[in-house]
Amino acid sequence: MATFLLEYLGTQLMRMTGESVLPMKSLLITLSYHHNNTEKVAQVFAKVLDAQITSPQQINRQKLQDYDLIGFGSGIDSDKHYQGLLDFADKLPQFKDKNAFIFSTSALTGEDKLTRDHMALREKLRGRGCIIVGEFQCKGYNTNSFLRFLGGINKGRPNAEDLKHAEEFALNLKQSLQETFSYNDMNR
């Protein structure tokens, strides 16, 4: 009875304040180099989700079971996430309904582009038992290939507006998952 009451009160407080009172352990696995575009987005997510940021090389795959939500993100190279993140996804343990989300930064963006860019990682994560609860993409500064001779594209991206969209995405994700956790806990 006490557990139910605590969860009920937590849900009511969350509705009144917009702040989470139920614990949700979150992790962000990020590959970000060149201009650290994806790292900037991950830092916003980490603040909202109270999540740790790590790289694929630093995480013990067996510890992933301890997390309620895992975000996977990197820049986009040739219409897919960086190969290091895709290789990491290939070696994940099998999960049972693990909540995950995907994010990226890219020179070009859009709904169709996001769908294509995230396809390889999405399929790998689903194959490992992940439920994809959201996807986010924004522009990032890019000086790859011939673009370096032109000064790159999307200089200054992600910008304040992109990071505000990242914050809104994370807040919506957090609220949605908290409501799901509260509902599932009350119906046990």
Summary of the structure (lengths in Angstrom):
residues: 188
radius of gyration: 17.5
end to end distance: 12.1
largest distance: 66.3
contacts: 586
relative contact order: 0.17
helix: 51%
strand: 21%
